[in-house]
Amino acid sequence: MKRKDIIFVVCFVAALAIGGIVTVTAGHREYSENENRYLTQFPKLVPEDVMTGEVQQELTDAFNDQFPGRDWLTALSTKVKKGIGMKDVGGVYLGKDHYYFEKIMNQDISRTDYFQNLRFVNRLASLSKDAEVTALLVPSPGQILKDKLPEHASLYDADAMYKTAKETLQNVKLVDIRKDMKEARKQQKDAGVQTYGETQVYYRTDHHWTQYGAYVGYKAYTESVGRKAAAYKSFDIKRFSDDFYGTLYSKALDSDAVPDTIELPEKLPEAKITCDGKEIDAVYDTAKKNEKDKNAVYFGGNYGEVDIRMKNPDNNRTLVIFKDSFANSMVPFLMKDYAQIRMIDLRYFKRSVSKYMEENPADEVLVLYEMSSFAQADKLNKLMK
């Protein structure tokens, strides 16, 4: 081996060693505001965990999360990959017109878990004998914005999953809004819709639907239970932020990203709102405008149970929603139609669902999840307790 090659190898190994030492000694960040998640910490070395292999995976995750300059390296990696024409960066497709899409393939979704989750919804329907039970599984952005995907990009088979849901659900109404979402994109002149070129039903930089996308969901659900939906403009839509960079941007850190606009319906009924037993002042936590996770403007984030009681309702209907974060932006539209809305997020809910439904009967029950989120959810078995 030539002398210069030996020097290169020595320097490379030394750099890795120094990086590892710095990571272990200095790496103790608990939370990444950019990624909106808690970071993996270095585990204590326990012989039993070493033998099972658990600690090895924790160490790998901790090194990845705690490596110095991680965000800078991610941004550099994206720039290099884009420079050589790659459109798949860190599990994110770099789409057209500055759209990003989470890369979720068939192999990322367990058909067994998905089927079991559908069965749990059937169980929920059996627990809610006097209620009308509906499942609204929101399509992933790539299923609706196929024209924005890069060439040759592939995603999970949504058609097969909706077909399975239709065949499996019993005494549950399935609302498939794919056609509604595609049609909504064309409504560029709909009065009251803030739009740039075409109506956005999903954010460019985030996996969530926009406020108008949530309105499409509200309209489809409301009509499915036999009521007429109010017009979008009747909610007095106001702009909340023009500089929202979402979760998919955080994964890619693309310097060419275009920020999203968040809008909020302002004309809402007065309500008393409690989140996990603690009363909050309003539907919107406007302080989130100055934070990275601006989507947390709805109720200030996610909770096990959110209880919304309208102060001057014109009916006595009660709605219970089993949900992921997609429901947060749709609920403001629903408030005028009910005396009480309760949102249950099984990721944080600590009680027995069976007992809860027995103690808190409802007129309507809605299961509202983004499709891939529902398919990968691992907490729905709480329905059986």
N, C-alpha and C positions, 0 to 999 in steps of 0.2 A: 504494500500500500504506500502511495506517495505521501510525502511529508504534509503537503497541503490538505490531503484527504484526511489524514490522521488528525490534523488541527481542527478541521471542520467537524469531525465526529466528536472530538473532545468538547468543542464549544457547544455543539448541539446537545450532548448529554448533560453538560454543565447547566445549560439554560433550562432544560427540563427539571433537573434536580433543584435548581434555585427556585423555579416556579412552583415546584411541589412543596418546598420548605416554606416559601412565603404564603402559599395557600393554606397550609396546615396551621401556621403560626398566626397569620393575620386574618384568615378567612372565617369570620363569625357574623356576617351580615344575616339578620333574621328575616328581612322582608325586602323584596324588590318592587319598588313603586312602578318601575317601567313595565314589569311583567304582571303586576297585580297578584302576587302570590308569595307565600312564605317559602324561604329557601331551605334546602336540606342542610342540616348541621352534621358535623362529624360525629359519628357514633362512639360510644364507649366500647372498647374491645372486650367482649365477653366470650370465653372459649366456646360455649354452647352455640352462640350465633355464628362464630367462625366456621364451626363444623357443618352447620346447615347451609352456609353460603349467603345468609341474609346480610351479614355485615359487609361482604364484598360489594354487593349492589349498593348499599347505603354509602360506602366509601366512594364508589364511582359517581353516584349522584351528587354527593357533597363536593367532590373535586370539580365537577361540572358547574355547580351552582356558585361555589366560592372562589373560583379562579379569578385572580386580579385582572381588571380590565376586560371582564367578560362581555359587557355591552359593546365596548369598542371593537373587540375581536369579532363579535357577531356582525356588526355593521360593516367591518372590513371584508369579512367573508361574503356577505351579500353583494357588496360592490364587485368583488372579484368574480363571483359566479355569474352575476348579470353581465359582466364584461365578456365572458366567454359564451354567452348565449343561454345559460341555464335558466329555467323558469320554475324550478322546484328548490326552494331554499328553506331548510330547517322544518320540513313538514308543511310548508306554505307554498301554494302556487302563486306566482306573480302574474296576475291576469292583465287584461287590456283595460285601458282608461283608469289605471291606478287602483284597480280592484285586487284584493288579496282573498284567497280561498284556503280554508283548512283542508289539507290532504287527508281525507278519510276514505280508506279503501274497504272492500268487502272483508279482507282479513283482519281489519281492525274492529270488526263488529262480530260478537258471538251470536249466532242464530239461536243458540239454546237460551242465552240470557234474554234475548229479545222476546222469544216466545214465552218465557217465564214471566216477563214483565207484563205482557199482554194478558196472561192468565191472572196476574195480580189485579189488573183493572177489572176483569170479570168478577173477581172476588169483591172488589170495591162496590161493584154494582149490586151484588147480593147483600152487601151490608147496608145499602142505601135503597131499600125496597120502595119507598114512597117518593124517591127523587128521580128526576130525569138525568141520566148520566151520559156525558158526551166526552169523546176523546178528540182533541185537536192536536195532531202531530205536525208541527211546522216544518216545511221542507228546508233543508240546508241551502245556503245561498247558491252553491254551485249547481243545484238542481233547477233553479229558476233562471240564473244568469249564465246559461251555458255559452252564450255568445261572447261572454267576457273571459271565459277560461282560456288559458294558453292552448295551442294546438297539442293534440295527443294526450291531454290531461284526462285522467280517469278517476272516477269516484265510485262510492258504493252504489249498489243497485237499489235505488229508491222505489222503482216500480214493484219489484218483488216484495219489498218490505211493506208497502201499502196494501198489496194484495194479501199478504199474510195477516195483516191487521184486520182487514175486512173479513177474512175467513175465520179468524180466531175470536174476535170480540163478540160477546153475547149479551143481549140486553143493554148494549152500549152503542150510541150513535157515533159513527166515525165521520168527522168533517175533514175532507181533503181539500185544502185551499190552494193547491198548485195552480189550477186554472185561474183562480181569482188573483193570485200574485202576478202571474204572467200578464193578465189583462190590465192590472193596476199600473204596470210599467208604461203602458201606452197612454195613460190618462194625463198627458202633459198639460192640458188646459183646465184641469179640474180646479174650480175656484177654491182658493184657500191653501193649495198645496205649494209649498216652497220647493221649486224644482230647478235644476240646472241641466238643460238639454233633454233629459227624460226623468220621469218620476223615480226616485230612489226608494226601493222597498227594503234594501239591505244597505248597511254602511259599507264603504269601500275598505276601511282599515280594521273592521271589527266583524265578528261572526253573528252579531245580533241583527234583527230587523230594525229598520228606522221607525220613527213614530208613525209615518204613513203606512209602513208595512204592518205595524201593530193594529192600525185602524182597519186594514183589510181583514185581519184575523177577527177583530171585534165585530165587524159587519157580518162576516160569514157565520160566526157563532150566534149572534143575535137573531139572524134570520132563520137559523136552524132550529131555534126554540120558539119560532112563531111570532117574533116581534120585529118591528121596523127599526132599522138602525138610523141614528141621527146623522146628518151630514157632517163631513169632516170640518168644514169651516165654522159650524155651529159651536165648536169647542174652543174657539178663540185661540188658535195656535200661535204661539210666540217662540221666537228664536232664543235659545238658551246659551249656546256656545258655537263658535265657528272654528275652534281649534281642538277638536276631539281626535286623538290618535288611539285606536282600539287595540284589542288583544293580538290581532294578526300582525299589525305593525310591530308590536313589541317582540314578536318572534323573529321577524325579518330585519327590523331596524333599517329599512330602505331609505336612503337619503332623498329619493325622488317621491316619497309619499306625499299625497295631498290630504290635508285634514278634512274631517267630516264635520257636518253641521248637525247639532242636536236641537230638536224643537220639542216643545211641551204644550199640551192642551191646558189652558188656564181656566176655562169656565167649568168648574167642578162644584158639586154640591158640598156643603159644609159637612164635616165628619169628625168623629172621634176615632183616632187611630192608635192602636197599641201594637208594639212589636215585641214579641216574647215577653209580654206582660208590662212593658214600659211604654208609657204614652209619649208620642212624638207630636210636634207642633203642626206638621202639614205633610201632604203627600210627597212634596219635593224638599230635598235637602240642598238648598241653593249654594251652600258652602262648597259643594263638590265641584263647582265651576272652576275652582282654583287648584283642583287636584288632578292627578293623572287619570284615575278611574272615574270619569265623568258619568258613566252609566249608573253609578251609585247614587245619582240624583234622586232616583225613585226610592223613597222610604229610607234613604241613607245606606242601602245595601240589602243583603238577603238575610232572612231570619227563618227560624223554624215555623213560627206562626205569626201572621199579620192579621189583626182583627180590625175591620173598617166598619163602623156603625154610622150610617147617615143620620144627621140631626133632624131633618125634616123630610122624611121619605114620603112618597105618595103611594107606596105599596108596602107589603110586609114580606116580600120575597127574600130568601136567603140563598146565597151561592157559596159553595166551597170549591176552591181551586187547588188541585195537587199540581205542583209546578216546578219548573226551573226558572232561570232568570228572564226568559222570554215573556213571562206573564207580567212582569213588573211594569212594562210600558203599555200593556193592553188594559190593565185594570182601571186606570183613570177614565177610559171611555165607558166602562161598565158601571161605574158608581151610580149614575143617575137612575139606573134600572132596578136597583135593589135597596132594601132596607139595611142589609148587612152582607158584607163579603169577607170571607176568611180564606187566606192563602196559606197553604201548608207546603213547605219545602222539606222533603224527606231527608235531605242531606244534613239538616240541622234539627229536625223534629225528634224529640226524645221519648215521646209517649206512644202507647199502643194505638194504632189507627182504628182498630176494631172498636175499642172502648171509646175513643174520641167520637167516632161517628154515631155510636149508640147514645152518647151523652149530648151530642150537638147535631141533631137531624137538620137536613137542608132540603130546600125545594129543588135545587139543581146542583149537580156535581160536575165539574169540568176538570179533565186531566189535560194539562197544557204543557207540552214539552217540545223542544226542537227534536226532530226525528233521531238524529245520531246520538243526542244526549239521552233520550229515552232508551234507545237500544243499548247504551252502555251504562245506564244507571244501575247501581248495585245496592240501593236502599229500599227498593219497592217491596222486598220480602217482609218489611215491617207490617204490611197489610195483613199478614197471616197471624200476627201475635194477638 
